[in-house]
Amino acid sequence: MISTEQARELLGAEFPGWGSFTFSPIPGGLTNQNLLVKTGSGEKFVARLPGKDTEMFGINRQTEYAISRVAWEISIAPEPVAFIVKHEILVTRFVEGVPIETTDPATIRSVAKLLHRLHSAPEVPGTFNLPLVIEDYISTAKRYDVSMPSELDEALGYSRKIINAIDRCPSRTAPCHNDLIAANFLQSRDRLYLLDWEYAGMGDPYVDLGNCAVNFCMDEDACTILMESYLDREPNTAEMAQLHLLRVLSDLREAMWSYVQIGISTLDVDFHAYGMKHLDRFLQNAKSADLETWLGAVEG
């Protein structure tokens, strides 16, 4: 990662019209550093400095910039004003807003409508295939001699059953975000914004829906609200089952992401504990009686 002083010089050269400007760090972000830029004229921007080795997670910063522009054009993301290619610095316009309340039904409906708009957008560069991402994370972690959890083989047995069932579902490909944690949403006075498009690409919309459901810790009622608002009708049994299967599988992806971090990260974060939390939840859900019900529902 480049230093903030280097970033200051690069941004000063890129934006001479800013004149004098100040930097202050924005908390959060494990694969990048975000800086709030305030110019002498009162404008505010966010400069995102990429973290070290983020390509190990399949992140392509040029693709992220291109998709961010599409998201801005359909009014669901802040405006990306520049991308300094050589140093992969993304600059977006700062948006005032507040965190979302993930348990609020009105918020869930707004998120569902935002995702429907995203999934109806024109084709974007990049792809995101959840089963392949999980495989790649495991291979990358092993390449860095990370000791994998003893429960992994059992987890992969369950994941194969889920993936085989999902492969037989009707599917389509659409622009997807693929990192729908609550912190990536921002509610302004007049709209809901979605931030941080580094994992975005063409993929299965149900991967987004499942990722959102697990990250919001949705119960059955909340999942139903999400699907009703997304589909603009009552979901059928197979559609709800597909959501739940990808909600479960999303935890395995998060667990394996953590084990890549164990291999490459220099951050003072207990990625093993984080990974095991998600792996344990994956196994708990995979071993539940509900899994067989969901598998049966999508397999018809």
Stockholm file with secondary structure:
# STOCKHOLM 1.0

chainA/1-300         MISTEQARELLGAEFPGWGSFTFSPIPGGLTNQNLLVKTGSGEKFVARLPGKDTEMFGINRQTEYAISRVAWEISIAPEPVAFIVKHEILVTRFVEGVPIETTDPATIRSVAKLLHRLHSAPEVPGTFNLPLVIEDYISTAKRYDVSMPSELDEALGYSRKIINAIDRCPSRTAPCHNDLIAANFLQSRDRLYLLDWEYAGMGDPYVDLGNCAVNFCMDEDACTILMESYLDREPNTAEMAQLHLLRVLSDLREAMWSYVQIGISTLDVDFHAYGMKHLDRFLQNAKSADLETWLGAVEG
#=GR chainA/1-300 SS CCCHHHHHHHHHHHCGGGCSEEEEEESCCSSEEEEEEEETTSCEEEEEEECTTGGGGTCCHHHHHHHHHHHHHTTSSCCEEEEEGGGTEEEEECCCCBCCCTTCHHHHHHHHHHHHHHHTSCCCSCBCCHHHHHHHHHHHHHHTTCCCCTTHHHHHHHHHHHHHHHHTSCCCCEEECCCCCGGGEEECSSCEEECCCTTCEEECHHHHHHHHHHHTTCCHHHHHHHHHHHHTSCCCHHHHHHHHHHHHHHHHHHHHHHHHHHHHCCSSCCHHHHHHHHHHHHHHHHTSHHHHHHHHHHHC
#=GC SS_cons         CCCHHHHHHHHHHHCGGGCSEEEEEESCCSSEEEEEEEETTSCEEEEEEECTTGGGGTCCHHHHHHHHHHHHHTTSSCCEEEEEGGGTEEEEECCCCBCCCTTCHHHHHHHHHHHHHHHTSCCCSCBCCHHHHHHHHHHHHHHTTCCCCTTHHHHHHHHHHHHHHHHTSCCCCEEECCCCCGGGEEECSSCEEECCCTTCEEECHHHHHHHHHHHTTCCHHHHHHHHHHHHTSCCCHHHHHHHHHHHHHHHHHHHHHHHHHHHHCCSSCCHHHHHHHHHHHHHHHHTSHHHHHHHHHHHC
//
